[in-house]
Amino acid sequence: MIDKKITILRTAVLLLLLCFSFTGSVRADAPSRVFDVAGLFSEEEKERLEEAIRDFQEDTGMDCAVVTTDDTGGSSSRKYADDFYETQNIGAGGSHDGMLYLIDLFHGEIYISTEGEMLRYLTDDRLDLILDHAYEDASEGNYAASAHTVIADSRAFFLEGIPDGQYNYSEETGRRDPYARKTFPFTALLLGMLAGAGAALVTFFSVKSRYRLTRETYRYPLSEKGRLTLSRSEDRLVNQFVTHRRIPKNPPSSGSSSRGRTTTHRSGSGRTHGGRGRRL
């Protein structure tokens, strides 16, 4: 009997080890997301960027890639980034959710391309902030540091959530596509309340039908067991103070009509991307 329990325990431990080994191999065999075409990163920097990207993928459920180039083949930074995004199958799920950070030495520009659900999180304002942070390192040749900044800032904005009033704006058609937040299911709430009320009524009438102490068989001796005690209390006004305060007018709003906007465009293949760039 003891030998049988030991055998079962050993089998369970082996299965757990196999599961951990399989998980680790899947993580290690994940496709590379650092495309250092221009040769700007050391091997150690590539490994650290790959690790940061894997953490980003796990935290957001979206994809991320870092690309460097010194020759765009005649394409603009935006077109090169969008085409690279699509040809290398960047993006998670059927809507290709994710982002790509391009360091383009040919044009002296850094550029971020987005697609899918990431359009909602990385608005124009947020992309500008990310590029502001990455610009200093990139302009000084600290390209790996700039890539880490882009990944970290993008993750932070994702965790912050989709901003209020977010909408996608097509630069080709001028069409606005506002983000519709999921509303509370009031229909389900109403049905739940009705079901609860029905159950309560069934319980009430069931208990009432079994309750035998009616008015004819039992009467509470209120006059004998009841007691009422009254006491008198007075409050006197001693002093009165009146404070006057001027209510200031509402300050003028400094908000921009473009707040929350994500400007989108069509790539050569017809897919919708967002993106912003910054000259070095």
N, C-alpha and C positions, 0 to 999 in steps of 0.2 A: 504493500500500500504506500509506504514511504517512497520507495523507488519510483512508483508511478507518479507521485506528486512532484518529485525532483525532475523527472523527464518532462512533465508539462511545463514546469517553471523554466527549464532550459529552452524549450521550444518557444515560449513567449518572449524570452529575452532575445533569442535569435531573430524572431520576427520584428521586434522593435529596432534592432540594429540594422536589419535590412531596410526598414522604412526610412530610418535616418540616412542611411547610405544612398538610397534612391533619391531622396529629397536633395541631398547635397550634390549628387551627380547632375540632377536636372538644373540646379542653379548654376553649376559650373559650365554646363553645356549650353547655356542660354546664348542666343546669337549676339555677336559683338555689336555694340552700339556706339563705339568710338571709331570714326573713320578719319584717321590722321593722314590724309592724302598729301599734305604739305610737309609732313615730318616735323611738326612743332613740339611733340610730346616725347618725353623719355618713356621707357617701358614701365617704370614705376608710376609715372603720371597717368599712363593709360590704364593701369590696373586700378588705381584709386578712382579714376573717373568711371570706369565700368562698375565698380562697387557702389559709387554714389548713384549711378543710374539705376542699378538693381534695387536699391533702397527706395528711390523715387517711384519706380514701377510698383513695388509692393505697397507703398503708402497711398498711392493715388489710383492704381488700376489703369494707368495710362502709360503710353510709351514715351521714350525720350532718346535723342541721339545727339552726338556732338560731331561736327564735320569741319575739317580744315582743307583749304585748297589754295593753290597759287595760280590756278588756270581754270577759268569757268567756261572755256570754249566759246567765248563770245556772248554768253548769257549774262544777264544782270544777276546781282546777288539774290534777288527775290526769286527769279525764275530758276536759278541753279538750285536754291534751297528747296523749292517746291518739287522740282523734277527729281532731285535726289531723294526726297521724302517718299515719293511714289515708287520710284524704280527699286528702292531698297526695302520696300514693304514696311516702312515705319508706321506705327499706329496700332492701337489695340482695338479689336472687335471689327464689326462690319462698317462702322463709321470712322475707322482709322484715328481713334482718339490719341492725341499726343502732341509732341513738339520737337523741333529740331533747331539746334544752335549752330550757326555757320560762322566760321572765321575765314573771311575771304581776303587773302593778301593781294590778289590781283586788283581788286577795286579798292582795297584799303577800307573794308567795311565789315561790321559784325551784324548779323541778321538772325531773327527768330521767326520760324515758320510754324504755324499751328493749324490743327485740323480737328474736325469732329467736336466732341464735347469740350475739348480744351478751349475752343473759341469762347465759350461762356465764362470761363475762369480768367483767362488772360485777355482782358480788354485792352484797348489802345493805351489807356492811362497806365495800366499795370505793366504793359510791355515797355513803355517809356521809362518807368521806374527801374525795371530790371536792367535795361540797357544802360541807364545812368550809372548803376552800380558796377556793371561789368566793364564799362568803358575805360575806367582808370587803369585797371590791370591790363586790359588788351592793348591800350595805347602805349604802355610801357614794356610790352613784350611778354607779360606774365599771362600767357594764353590759357594755361591749365587752371590758374586761379580764377580767371574770368569765367571759364566754363563751370567751375564749381559754384561760383556766385549765381549764375543763371539757373542752375539746377536747384540750389537751395532757395532762391527767391521764388521760383515757380512753385516749388512744393509748398512754401509758406502761403502763397496766394491761394493755392488749391485748398489747403486746410482752412483758410479764412472763409471760403465759400464764394458762390456766385454773388457779385455785388447787386444791391437793389437797383432796379431800373435797367438792368442789362438788356441790350438788344444787339443783334447782328445787323450791320448796315452794308448792303451790297454797293460797291463803288461803280459797278456797271449799270445797275438798274435803279439805284436809289431806294430800293425796297428795304423796309425795316422789319426785322423778325424779332419781336420782343420775347424774352424768356418768360415762360408761363410756369410759375411756381406751383407745386402740387398743393392743392387746397385740402382742408380737412373734410373727410367723407361724412357730410351731414346726413345723407340718406342712411348710411350704416348706423350713425348715432341714433337717428329717429327710430329705426327698426329695433335697435337694441333697447331703447327706452320703452317702446311698446311691448316688447317681449318681457322685459322686467316687470312692467306694470301688470301684465297679464298673469305672470307667475305669482306676484304679490296678491292679486285679487283671489286667485284660486286658493292660495294658502289661507287668506283671511276668512273666506266663506267656509273653508273646510274646518278651521278651528272654531268658528262661530257655531257651526252646526253641531259640534260636539260639546259646546259650553252649556252646562246645565244650571248654573246659578241665575235664575230669572228673577224678576222683580217680585213675583208672587211667593217665592220660596226663601228669599234672603233680602234683608234690608240693613244697610249700614247705620248704626246708631250715631248719627251726626251730632245730635244735641248733647249726647253724653260724652263723646270723645273729641268733639271739635272745640277749639279755643281760638279766640281772637283778641289780640292785645294791640292797643293803639297808643302811640306816643306822639308828642308835639315837638316840632323842631322849627326854628326860625333862622333865616339867613338875612343879615343886614348889610346893605351896601355902604361901605365906609368911604372909599375913594374911587374915582373914575379917571382913567387916563385915555386920551385919544391921540393916536399917532398918525400923522399924515405922511404918505410916501408917494413920490412921483413915479409913475410907471413909465419907463422909457419906451419909445416906439421900437418896433421890430427893425433890426438893421437890415439893409439891403442884402439880398441873397448874392453870394459870390459864386454860386454853382454854375457850371457850364452846361449848355444844352447837349454837349457831346459826352457828358459824364455817363459811364457805363456802356459806352459804345464800343463795339468790336467791328472794325472795318474789314470786310471780306472781299476777296477777288477770286476769279476763276483761273485755274492753271491751264496749261495747254491741253490737258486731257479732259478738262471740264469739271474737275473736282474743286470744291470750295476750300480756300485757305484763308487764314488771317496772318498777320505778320507786321513787323516793324524792323527798321534798320538804323544803324548809326555809323557815320563816317569816322574813321580813326584819324 
